[in-house]
Amino acid sequence: MAIEIKAVGGYAEVGKNMTAVKVDDEVVIIDMGIHLPNYIKITEEEGETVVKLKAADLMKARAVPDIEMIKEWKSMVKAVVPTHAHLDHVGAIPYLAGKYKAPVVCTPFTAAVLRAICKDEKIKLSNQIKVLNPNSKIKISDKITVELVHVTHSTPQASIVAVHTPYGAVVYAADFKLDNSPTLGGRPNYAALERLGKKGVVVAIINSLYAAYDGKCPSENVAKEMLKGVMLDVDSRGKAMIATTFSSHIARLKSIVSFGKKLNRKVVFLGRSLSKYINAAAEANIAHLEKEGKVCRFARQISKKLKQVQKEGPEKYLLIVTGHQGEPKATLSKMSSGVYPFMFEDEDEVIFSCNVIPTPINRAYREILEDALKAKGTRIFKGAHVSGHGRKEDIRHLIKLLKPENIVPVHCEKPAMDAFIDLGIKMGYTEGRSAHQLLNGQSLKFE
Ligand SMILES: [Zn+2]
């Protein structure tokens, strides 16, 4: 028996997730994501589109995983398996996957997003995309079968990946929460997780972003209720209503739309990334938000639509816009700075259904945006949001289902890794023997 796990990205850091699983002489790569802050930094520094940047430049800037770490394994790679459609899991595929003669295996929504990213970046992906429905398996080789187990998160069709080998399964649980009342899609596939546990899991690599947080992540249904309070229980008559959230969060967008409809407001989606994810959801037949309201992608279309809204009366509309982090190039910032033709008035409502991603740049951008909006007399609503990441009790529950022989934290920095190991020790694991901390570049062998 020879299973080797190589930590390529996302270990003791948040971003550019990538793990390679070697089974004898065959390799499966799970996730291939970008490090968003580093990616934005290099694209802005270079002052040109990323398509002109080479993989080597992106690796040097730590914007994508450093695949030099597995260069000896290059010819052994049999599949690249992104767990879900978020950029820190799928965003490096256009730049790196072509180095391997292997298909990309993912769910329909992830595939649709991946195709859209490639189109946007004008990159032709040389790998075949094998679309696999959630809760199904694909035989990769005589020895390896990959299974995508459905799990809840903040974007549709997220999976826990099980790599079945003759020596037991390797399970990679990237972003997940255990939500029994999701507002879109099914509950996590507990039966499959339990089955994996009974059959034998050699190692489970588990997202530990919130391992230090006691309790359990609230359901998406809670966010929906919070939105209901903000959107239906506040008198918004005669006022503009503008809402913003993560564009990839299709479930949240659906909730926002449903309350807009209750208010008899016409729904309009304004912004490039909203258009991208709405199209992907339609392509994967998950949701058809494009039927709920006009989707405007380009600046010219957005300007034209806003002129029309202004003319007809903003109080008749619900404007769903990009720019929840205050990004200067997104729709909301451009509306507030007057780049787009929109006149905010006293008591207009702006609803942020998101958290502020805690990086200095995001905090600064959001502050600038909120100050500008407040100066115009708008009412700002924050906090109608729950995370897509499980906390300590979600992690404990997952470990109990999988019963892995070994556990490894991923997708978090050092303090959260320590919290995960502490939890593991309380559950009977031994640090260094069955509960392992890995750093990028390190590997773990099971022989
Ligand atoms: Zn995610």
Boltz pocket constraint, residues with backbone or C-beta under 6 A from the ligand:
constraints:
  - pocket:
      binder: B
      contacts: [[A, 84], [A, 86], [A, 153], [A, 154], [A, 175]]
      max_distance: 6.0
